[in-house]
Amino acid sequence: MQGKLEEARKAAQRGTALSLTSSDPVLKLPAEIAQARVEMKGTSAHLAAAQRRLNSVVATARRLGYYHLESQARLALGELEIQINAPLARKHLTRLASEVRIHGFELLARQAEDVAGKGAVIAENGATH
């Protein structure tokens, strides 16, 4: 977010490397989300890799019952979708915000709403061009 892509890339790679020494998903999944966020700033091939990584994190977290990590990965996936298909992303993010709010994750709900709002601006700007 601060434009320090190379620093973020190194930190994400370090986190991923450290998570390899543990079999605990609570350590591995956040590192995967961080790595995907860095990949989202790259080429279309990087976007596809980030999308695959995030879908895998969502599935794993859901299977293991880590709702908060699943929701964080879904938020990152929504951020990625904003770049690809803003109307669909807004729909997913609005649903995510409602779901996490029910579970008491207000900050995550607000983050999803903020990203959805940015998607609305992207869609409007695209419609005027």
Summary of the structure (lengths in Angstrom):
residues: 129
radius of gyration: 14.8
end to end distance: 25.8
largest distance: 50.0
contacts: 394
relative contact order: 0.10
helix: 84%
strand: 0%
